Amino acid sequence: MAQNDFDASEYMPEITYVDAHMISDLRETAKEAHERGLLTATKWALDLLRAVSQERRSLIARQPAKDTPPLTEEEIREEEVFELARKAVDEKQHARAEHLLRDARSDKAVFLRTYCRYIVSEKKALRDWHALDGSRHQPPTPVNPSLTELYQSVEYVAEPWLLFLKALFLFRLARFSEAVDCVLLSIIALPWNWSAWQLLGDCIQNPDSLSTYVQKIALPPSHPLMQIFMVRMMNELYSTTSAELEMCDTLLGPAFFPQSLWLMSLRASVLYNLHSYTQAEQQFDRIMAIDPYRIDDLDVLANILYAVENKEKLATLAQFFLVLNKDRPEVCYLLGCHYSLRVEHEKSVKYFRRAIELDRTYSAAWTLMGIEYLEMTNPQAAVESFRRAIDVNPKDYRAWSGLGKAYSVLGMHSYSLHYHSRALRLRPEEAESWEEQAHAFEVAGRPEDAIACFKRALEADAPHPMTVFIRLAQLLVTVNDPAGAASYAQAAVAQGEAHAHPVEYYAKALVAVAEYQARQPGGDWARAREYLERVVASPAPGPDDPTHVKAVELLKFVKTKLQMLGLD
């Protein structure tokens, strides 16, 4: 489970500045994506366009821009009906838009008609799937029987936007290699169509495949789009380093997109994955100061506040956005995190489920709902939630780790070990995953493997090292390594003292060190007595606690020994 050797910095050379051609391409792509109903691509392109500084615009204005291609005869002939269909799409009347364009022949109209047919078929598949809720006949995910027919309708296209649709249908048909080849052709002609880059990212499951596909992209490595894609993918693959953070800072520089809220959110997400929670929160504070009504990426902010347990800020945001738009999945996700921190698990599940109803592909909501079910001691429901998360996004290590925890609760330890191993394959430097794997090995009666995993957790900067030190000390006793056990117990004591923790937090470590010193020839009896007296004098966890009882008995022995040695 060693970390992958792929180094994204190899694909991050000196970046090319934004020029007039890029601005022209961005503007044209935003217009064409909007015409075709691609909301995400439109918003993304407009965000970058708006983000270019006035100074840069003035400099670029002196450079010649690319000419906009004229309308074709078919586009001119179909202009009115196409605009009517576009209005229907804006009103979410996709079936009507498809009907209006039934005889259209221009590439633009064919795209919109086919895309609307796809959306209608997806909605029907979802309705049919929900009709089987609670039934053993319900498949794991909705099945769209129209996908093959949709693919056949664009099988022989060459127009770049239609190539994107073809790649989408190939992806949905699980023909991933063909989908990649097709979407790469679309990207060559339409490099600023972010929906195509997202589709390419969906085909990438690990750093190895990222390395392979990046080399096939017909753009120079210095192109801003290559840098944006690399940062986004390394973030999705949980493989971020300081190199990705530096690239975000470059892309937010004056020669690129200094006011891009999307890039700022990406930077915050990189910081979150680097566990720099305070900086990530500060980045979102800047975003909210610029656009306090922005809902996109609100779930990233929710994750950050959830990680630092900022209940007050989560509550304030939940109240504000619930009034603003209660039917956005990100808002429901935020509310789920809010109630989770308040230990109101039923309400938390309610809002995570609502987020999923609004967007079935919301893997983060499936994962956190699974965690809530574990808190409610319902491991069977947790397993189902985690499996749904993995169906949607097999790159999410948290869902694999959650499955490991759920199977551990169910006493199915071989399954638990398998799924924790899958989580670590995705994120080998995640300390908490190593701790979970160690617990699974421990329960399975494999102490040596548990010890190795706990040590890896420490190497990965375990968030609670004192707890890991204590577990290592206890495990080393079981494998007859008293010196090693005492060493880790002493490290736990040092942690407890350095952070001024109450004695009961590390009482077991104090007793372990004292016992080792008392049993060793030439042991430090004075230190043993000091440690035991601290445990005995502690008001918690109480006189009947096994650690306290052991400390009392051992202290009697130590005092007797000191008297015999004339050291009392």
C-alpha positions in Angstrom: 0.0 0.0 0.0 2.9 2.3 -0.7 2.1 5.7 -2.1 1.9 6.0 -5.8 5.0 7.3 -7.5 3.1 9.6 -9.8 4.3 13.2 -9.4 2.0 15.9 -10.7 4.7 18.5 -10.5 6.2 17.0 -13.7 3.1 18.3 -15.5 3.3 21.8 -14.0 5.9 23.8 -15.9 6.0 27.5 -16.2 2.4 28.4 -17.1 1.4 30.4 -20.2 -0.3 33.7 -19.5 -3.9 34.3 -20.5 -4.0 35.9 -23.9 -6.5 37.3 -26.4 -7.2 34.0 -28.0 -7.9 32.3 -24.7 -10.3 35.1 -23.8 -12.1 34.8 -27.2 -12.3 31.1 -26.8 -13.7 31.3 -23.3 -16.3 33.9 -24.3 -17.4 31.8 -27.4 -17.5 28.6 -25.3 -19.6 30.2 -22.6 -22.1 31.3 -25.3 -22.2 28.0 -27.1 -22.4 26.0 -23.8 -25.4 28.1 -22.7 -27.1 27.6 -26.1 -26.8 23.8 -25.6 -28.1 23.8 -22.0 -24.7 22.9 -20.3 -25.2 24.9 -17.2 -22.0 23.8 -15.4 -19.7 24.6 -18.4 -21.4 28.0 -18.8 -21.0 29.0 -15.2 -17.4 27.9 -15.1 -16.4 29.8 -18.3 -18.2 32.9 -17.2 -16.5 32.8 -13.8 -13.1 32.7 -15.4 -14.0 35.5 -17.9 -15.2 37.7 -15.1 -12.1 36.9 -13.1 -9.6 38.4 -15.6 -8.3 41.7 -14.2 -8.9 45.0 -15.9 -5.2 45.5 -16.3 -4.9 42.2 -18.1 -8.0 43.0 -20.2 -6.4 46.3 -21.3 -3.2 44.5 -22.3 -5.1 41.8 -24.1 -7.3 44.3 -25.9 -4.3 45.3 -28.0 -3.9 41.7 -29.3 -6.0 40.4 -32.3 -8.8 38.1 -31.3 -10.1 35.1 -33.2 -13.0 35.7 -35.6 -16.4 34.2 -34.5 -17.6 31.7 -37.1 -20.8 32.8 -38.9 -24.1 31.0 -38.5 -24.7 28.1 -41.0 -27.7 28.2 -43.3 -29.4 25.5 -41.1 -28.8 27.6 -38.0 -30.3 30.7 -39.6 -33.3 28.7 -40.8 -33.9 27.2 -37.4 -33.1 30.2 -35.3 -36.6 31.0 -34.0 -37.5 27.4 -33.1 -34.1 26.9 -31.5 -34.6 30.0 -29.3 -38.1 28.7 -28.4 -36.6 25.4 -27.4 -33.9 27.2 -25.4 -36.6 29.0 -23.4 -38.3 25.6 -22.7 -35.0 24.3 -21.4 -34.6 27.4 -19.1 -38.1 26.5 -17.8 -37.0 22.8 -17.3 -39.4 21.7 -20.0 -37.0 19.3 -21.6 -39.6 17.0 -23.3 -41.2 20.1 -24.9 -37.7 21.3 -26.1 -37.0 17.9 -27.6 -40.4 18.0 -29.4 -39.9 21.5 -30.8 -36.6 20.4 -32.3 -37.8 17.1 -33.7 -37.2 18.1 -37.3 -34.1 20.3 -36.7 -30.9 19.5 -38.6 -28.2 21.9 -37.5 -25.5 20.5 -35.2 -26.5 22.9 -32.5 -30.2 21.9 -32.6 -29.3 18.1 -32.8 -27.2 18.5 -29.7 -29.9 20.2 -27.7 -32.6 17.8 -28.9 -30.4 14.8 -28.0 -29.3 16.2 -24.7 -32.9 16.9 -23.7 -33.9 13.4 -24.7 -31.1 12.2 -22.4 -32.3 14.3 -19.5 -35.9 13.1 -20.0 -34.8 9.4 -20.1 -32.6 9.9 -16.9 -35.6 11.3 -15.0 -37.8 8.4 -16.1 -35.1 5.9 -15.1 -34.9 7.6 -11.7 -38.7 7.5 -11.2 -38.8 3.8 -12.2 -36.0 3.1 -9.8 -37.7 4.9 -6.9 -40.9 2.9 -7.7 -39.0 -0.1 -6.4 -37.8 1.4 -3.2 -37.9 -1.1 -0.4 -38.1 -4.0 -2.9 -35.5 -6.7 -3.3 -35.9 -6.2 -7.1 -34.5 -2.7 -7.0 -31.1 -2.6 -8.7 -28.2 -0.8 -7.0 -28.5 2.2 -9.4 -31.1 3.4 -11.8 -31.0 1.7 -15.2 -31.6 3.9 -18.3 -32.6 1.6 -21.2 -32.4 4.5 -23.6 -28.6 4.9 -23.5 -27.9 2.5 -26.3 -30.4 4.3 -28.6 -29.0 7.7 -27.6 -25.5 6.5 -28.4 -26.5 5.2 -31.7 -28.0 8.6 -32.6 -24.6 10.2 -32.3 -22.3 7.2 -33.2 -20.9 8.7 -36.4 -20.7 12.4 -35.5 -17.6 14.5 -35.9 -18.8 17.9 -34.6 -16.9 18.7 -31.3 -20.0 19.3 -29.1 -21.7 16.2 -30.4 -18.5 14.3 -29.7 -18.8 15.3 -26.1 -22.3 13.9 -26.1 -21.1 10.7 -27.7 -18.4 10.4 -25.0 -21.0 10.9 -22.3 -23.1 8.1 -23.6 -20.1 5.8 -23.9 -19.2 6.6 -20.3 -22.7 5.8 -19.1 -22.5 2.5 -21.0 -19.3 1.7 -19.1 -17.2 1.8 -22.3 -14.6 3.9 -20.6 -11.7 3.6 -23.0 -13.8 4.6 -25.9 -15.3 7.5 -23.9 -11.8 8.8 -23.1 -10.7 8.7 -26.8 -13.9 10.5 -27.8 -13.8 13.2 -25.1 -10.2 13.9 -25.9 -11.2 14.6 -29.5 -13.8 17.0 -28.2 -11.3 18.7 -25.9 -8.9 19.3 -28.8 -11.5 21.4 -30.7 -13.2 22.9 -27.6 -10.6 23.1 -24.9 -12.6 25.5 -22.6 -15.7 23.2 -22.4 -15.3 22.3 -18.7 -18.0 19.6 -18.9 -15.7 17.6 -21.2 -12.8 17.9 -18.7 -15.2 16.7 -15.9 -16.2 13.7 -18.0 -12.5 12.9 -18.6 -12.0 13.2 -14.8 -14.8 10.8 -14.2 -13.0 8.2 -16.3 -9.8 8.5 -14.2 -9.8 6.3 -11.1 -6.2 6.6 -9.9 -2.9 8.5 -10.4 -1.6 6.0 -12.8 -4.6 6.5 -15.2 -4.2 10.2 -14.8 -0.6 10.0 -15.9 -1.6 8.0 -18.9 -4.4 10.2 -20.1 -2.7 13.5 -19.4 0.0 12.5 -22.0 -2.8 12.1 -24.6 -4.2 15.6 -24.2 -3.3 17.7 -27.2 -2.5 20.8 -25.2 0.9 22.0 -24.1 1.6 21.3 -20.4 2.0 25.0 -19.8 -1.6 25.8 -20.9 -3.7 27.1 -17.9 -6.3 24.4 -18.6 -3.8 21.7 -18.1 -2.8 23.2 -14.8 -6.4 23.6 -13.7 -7.3 20.0 -14.6 -4.2 18.6 -12.8 -5.0 20.4 -9.6 -8.6 19.4 -9.7 -7.7 15.7 -10.4 -5.0 15.5 -7.7 -7.5 16.9 -5.3 -10.2 14.4 -6.3 -7.7 11.6 -6.0 -6.7 12.8 -2.5 -3.1 13.2 -3.7 -2.6 16.9 -3.2 0.7 18.4 -2.1 2.1 21.9 -1.7 2.7 21.8 -5.5 -1.1 22.0 -6.2 -1.4 24.8 -3.7 1.3 26.8 -5.4 -0.4 26.2 -8.7 -3.7 27.5 -7.3 -1.8 30.6 -6.2 -0.3 31.1 -9.6 -3.7 30.7 -11.4 -5.2 33.3 -9.0 -2.3 35.7 -9.9 -2.8 38.9 -11.9 -1.8 37.3 -15.3 -4.5 34.7 -15.0 -7.8 34.7 -13.1 -7.3 36.6 -9.8 -11.0 37.0 -9.0 -12.2 33.5 -9.9 -14.5 32.2 -7.1 -14.3 28.7 -8.6 -10.5 28.7 -8.4 -10.7 30.1 -4.9 -13.0 27.2 -3.9 -10.6 24.8 -5.5 -7.8 26.3 -3.4 -9.9 25.9 -0.3 -10.5 22.3 -1.2 -6.8 21.7 -1.6 -6.1 23.2 1.8 -8.9 21.0 3.3 -7.3 17.9 1.9 -3.9 19.0 3.2 -5.6 19.3 6.7 -4.9 23.1 6.7 -8.4 23.8 8.0 -7.9 27.3 9.3 -6.5 28.5 6.0 -9.2 26.7 4.1 -11.9 28.5 6.2 -10.2 31.8 5.7 -10.2 31.2 1.9 -14.0 30.7 2.1 -14.4 33.8 4.2 -12.9 35.7 1.3 -15.2 34.0 -1.2 -18.3 34.8 1.0 -17.2 38.4 1.3 -17.2 38.7 -2.5 -20.4 36.7 -3.1 -22.3 35.9 0.1 -25.1 34.2 -1.9 -23.0 31.7 -3.8 -24.2 28.2 -3.1 -21.7 26.4 -5.4 -19.1 24.5 -3.4 -21.0 25.2 -0.2 -20.5 21.5 0.7 -16.7 22.1 0.8 -17.2 24.8 3.4 -19.5 22.5 5.3 -16.8 19.8 5.3 -14.2 22.3 6.6 -16.5 23.6 9.4 -17.5 20.0 10.3 -13.8 19.0 10.6 -13.0 21.8 13.0 -16.4 21.3 14.8 -17.4 25.0 14.3 -21.0 24.5 15.4 -21.9 28.2 15.6 -20.7 29.1 12.1 -22.4 26.0 10.6 -25.7 27.0 12.4 -25.5 30.6 11.1 -24.9 29.4 7.5 -27.6 26.7 7.7 -30.2 29.3 8.8 -29.2 31.7 6.0 -29.1 29.3 3.1 -32.2 27.4 4.2 -34.1 30.6 3.6 -32.2 31.4 0.5 -32.7 28.0 -1.4 -33.8 24.9 0.5 -33.9 22.8 -2.6 -30.2 22.9 -3.5 -28.3 19.7 -2.6 -25.4 21.6 -1.2 -27.8 23.4 1.2 -29.3 20.1 2.4 -25.8 18.7 2.8 -24.8 21.8 4.9 -27.9 21.2 7.1 -27.0 17.5 7.5 -23.5 18.5 8.7 -25.1 21.0 11.1 -27.4 18.5 12.7 -24.6 15.9 12.8 -22.4 18.2 15.0 -25.4 18.7 17.2 -25.7 15.0 17.6 -29.2 15.0 16.1 -28.6 12.0 13.9 -32.2 11.5 12.7 -32.4 15.1 11.4 -29.0 14.8 9.9 -30.0 11.6 8.0 -33.2 13.4 6.9 -31.2 16.2 5.2 -28.5 14.0 3.7 -31.3 11.9 2.2 -33.0 15.0 0.9 -29.7 16.0 -0.8 -29.5 12.6 -2.4 -33.1 12.9 -3.6 -32.1 16.1 -5.3 -28.9 14.6 -6.7 -28.6 10.8 -6.7 -24.9 11.1 -7.7 -24.0 13.1 -4.5 -21.5 10.7 -3.2 -20.4 12.8 -0.2 -24.1 12.9 1.1 -24.3 9.1 0.7 -21.0 8.7 2.7 -22.0 11.1 5.6 -25.4 9.4 5.8 -23.6 6.1 6.3 -21.5 7.7 9.1 -24.7 8.9 10.7 -26.2 5.4 10.5 -23.1 4.1 12.3 -23.7 6.6 15.0 -27.2 5.4 15.3 -25.9 1.8 15.6 -27.6 0.7 12.3 -24.6 -0.9 10.5 -26.8 -2.6 7.9 -28.2 0.8 6.7 -24.7 2.2 6.9 -23.4 -0.5 4.6 -26.1 0.3 2.0 -25.2 4.0 2.1 -21.5 3.4 1.7 -22.1 1.0 -1.2 -24.2 3.6 -2.9 -21.5 6.2 -2.4 -18.9 3.8 -4.0 -21.3 3.1 -6.9 -21.4 6.8 -7.6 -17.7 7.6 -6.9 -15.3 4.8 -6.3 -12.5 7.3 -5.7 -13.9 8.4 -2.4 -11.7 6.7 0.2 -14.1 7.8 3.0 -16.8 5.5 1.7 -14.4 2.5 1.6 -13.3 3.3 5.1 -16.9 3.6 6.2 -17.6 0.2 4.8 -14.7 -1.2 6.8 -16.1 0.4 10.0 -19.6 -1.0 9.3 -18.4 -4.5 8.8 -16.2 -4.3 11.9 -19.4 -3.4 13.9 -21.1 -6.4 12.2 -18.2 -8.7 13.4 -17.2 -9.4 9.8 -13.5 -8.7 10.3 -12.2 -10.1 7.0 -14.5 -7.8 5.1 -13.5 -4.9 7.4 -9.8 -5.5 6.6 -10.5 -5.7 2.9 -12.4 -2.4 2.7 -9.9 -0.5 5.0 -7.2 -1.8 2.6 -9.1 -0.3 -0.4 -9.4 3.1 1.4 -5.6 3.1 2.1 -4.9 2.3 -1.6 -6.7 5.5 -2.5 -5.2 7.6 0.3 -2.1 5.9 1.7 -1.0 9.0 3.7 -4.3 9.3 5.7 -3.5 8.6 9.3 -7.0 7.9 10.4 -7.4 5.2 7.8 -4.2 3.5 9.2 -5.7 3.7 12.7 -8.9 2.1 11.4 -6.9 -0.7 9.7 -4.9 -1.2 12.9 -8.2 -1.6 14.9 -9.4 -4.1 12.4 -6.2 -6.2 12.6 -6.4 -6.0 16.4 -9.9 -7.3 16.5 -9.0 -10.0 14.0 -6.2 -11.2 16.4 -3.3 -10.0 14.3 -1.4 -7.8 16.8 1.8 -7.5 14.7 -0.1 -6.2 11.7 -2.0 -3.8 14.0 1.3 -2.5 15.4 2.7 -1.9 11.9 -0.5 0.1 11.0 -0.4 2.2 14.2 3.2 3.1 13.4 2.2 4.1 9.9 -0.5 6.3 11.4 2.2 8.1 13.5 4.4 8.6 10.4 1.3 10.2 8.7 0.9 12.7 11.6 -1.9 11.0 13.4 -4.3 13.7 14.8 -4.4 12.2 18.2 -0.9 10.7 18.7 -1.3 10.2 22.5 -4.1 7.6 21.8 -1.9 5.9 19.3 1.0 5.7 21.6 -1.2 4.1 24.3 -2.6 1.5 21.9 0.9 0.7 20.7 2.1 0.2 24.3 -0.7 -2.1 25.0 -0.2 -4.2 21.8 3.6 -4.4 22.3 2.9 -6.0 25.7 0.9 -8.7 24.0 3.9 -9.6 21.7 6.4 -9.7 24.6 8.2 -6.4 23.9 8.1 -4.7 27.3 10.8 -2.2 26.5 9.0 -1.1 23.3 5.8 -0.9 25.2 7.4 1.3 27.9 8.9 3.6 25.2 5.5 4.3 23.6 3.9 4.7 27.0 6.5 7.3 27.9 5.8 9.1 24.7 2.1 9.1 25.6 3.0 10.6 29.0 5.1 13.3 27.3 2.2 14.2 25.0 -0.2 14.4 27.9 2.1 16.6 29.9 3.0 18.8 26.9 -0.7 19.5 26.1 -1.8 19.7 29.8 -4.3 16.9 29.4 -6.1 15.7 32.5 -4.3 12.7 34.1 -7.2 10.3 33.4 -6.5 10.8 29.6 -3.2 9.1 29.9 -3.4 7.2 33.2 -2.9 3.8 31.5 0.4 5.2 30.1 1.5 6.4 33.5 0.8 3.0 35.0 2.5 1.2 32.2 5.7 3.2 32.6 5.6 2.8 36.3 5.1 -1.0 36.1 8.0 -1.3 33.6 10.3 0.7 35.9 9.2 -1.4 38.9 9.9 -4.7 37.1 13.3 -3.8 35.6 16.5 -4.4 37.4 17.8 -0.9 38.3 14.5 0.6 37.4 13.6 4.2 38.2 11.6 3.6 41.3 11.2 7.3 42.1 9.6 7.9 38.7 7.4 4.9 39.2 6.1 6.3 42.5 5.6 9.7 41.1 3.5 8.4 38.1 1.4 6.1 40.3 0.7 8.8 42.9 -0.6 11.1 40.1 -3.0 8.4 39.0 -4.2 7.6 42.5 -4.7 11.3 43.3 -6.7 11.9 40.1 -10.4 12.3 40.9 -11.4 10.6 37.6 -12.3 8.0 36.4 -12.9 6.8 40.0 -11.7 4.3 42.6 -13.4 1.3 40.9 -11.7 1.9 37.6 -9.3 -1.0 36.7 -6.4 1.4 36.0 -6.9 3.1 39.3 -7.1 -0.2 41.2 -3.9 -1.4 39.5 -2.2 1.9 40.3 -3.1 1.6 44.0 -1.8 -2.0 44.3 1.4 -1.2 42.3 2.0 1.9 44.4 2.0 -0.2 47.6 4.6 -2.5 46.1 6.8 0.4 44.9 6.7 2.1 48.3 7.6 -1.1 50.1 10.5 -1.6 47.7 11.7 2.0 48.2 11.6 1.4 52.0 13.6 -1.7 51.6 16.2 0.2 49.6 16.2 3.0 52.1 15.0 5.5 49.5 11.7 6.4 51.0 
